[in-house]
Structures are given as C-alpha cells and as structure tokens.
Amino acid sequence: MHGKSLFLLTPMGILILLVVFAMASHNTLVDKDEQVREARTRVAVTLQRRADLIPSIVSASKVYVNTEDELFDAIDNARKKIGSNDKSTRIEGHKELESAISQFLIMKDAHPELKYDTDVKKLINELEGTESRLFVVRQDYNRVASSYNHMVRRFPISIIANLSGFKPVELIEFDDSLENRPKSD
C-alpha cells in the first residue's frame, strides 16, 4: 500500500510543480508586458510634449523670421501626420518633425535676434530638454522591451507565452546621425 501511494504522489507532485511553474511564468510575462506598456506610454507622452512645444516656438519665432515659411509649413504638416490613426503615417510625421526641429535650430543660429528673445530662448531650452528626455525614454523602452522579448522567446517560458498570446514587441530604432540631432549652443 505504501508503494502504491508513493506511485500516485510522484506524478501528482510533478503536475503540481508544472502548474506552479506555468502560473509563475504567466504572471512574470504579465508584469513584463505591463512594463513595456508603461515605457511605450512614456515615449508617447514625451513625443506629444515635443509636438505641443513646436507651435509655441513657431509663433514666437515668426515675429522675427518671416522668410522661413517652408520650414513652418513642414512643421505643421508633420504635426498633422502625428495626429493620424495610421501607425506608419505617425512614424513618418515624427521623423519629419525631428528633421524640421533640426532645421529650426540651424535657422535659430542664422537669426541671432532669436537667441536674445526670452520667450523663444525659454521655449527652445524646453524643446532641447524634451529631446534629451525623449532619448532617455526611448532607451528605457528598448531596455524593457528587450527584456520582455528575451523572456517571450526563451524555452520553456516561450510555451507559456505562446499559449497565453504574448508576442515579441518592436524596438524603437534610433536615427543617431549627427545631422538629425538638435544641437544646443
């Protein structure tokens, strides 16, 4: 009788361990998924802050610079694309806005009177600070997303991930070229 109960307890113990492992893995995946969502939200909020600063800078700058209408139109068009429901259009809008910001900062150097206007200077400092924050939150997102992606693809957790519908997420690609990065004085 003692051998028979040991025979029944061993498979039952293994089954219990498998269930506990599956539950713990699923909960860890849920935690990682939430971290990715939070990081993605921080990126979106920072991108929105940057997009919201642009009209203020443009308005303050137009007083001094009325020959740069193409640049201001490019900024306006980029902001419209950012508001799109289509993901690829939004990404294109953010890239265009990044390029326009770089052009604006170059234009600022060509118009010294902009450097001395306190409103413009304050707004440009805010924009440069936002660009720095954006770089940091993008790095944070990629770190969190990479950790999540590694977990989703590692065996045996990948089995739980597939059964639960967890999929790898895209990383944010950086355009780290110097000509696209806004520079401060």
Summary of the structure (lengths in Angstrom):
residues: 185
radius of gyration: 25.2
end to end distance: 85.0
largest distance: 95.9
contacts: 494
relative contact order: 0.13
helix: 82%
strand: 0%
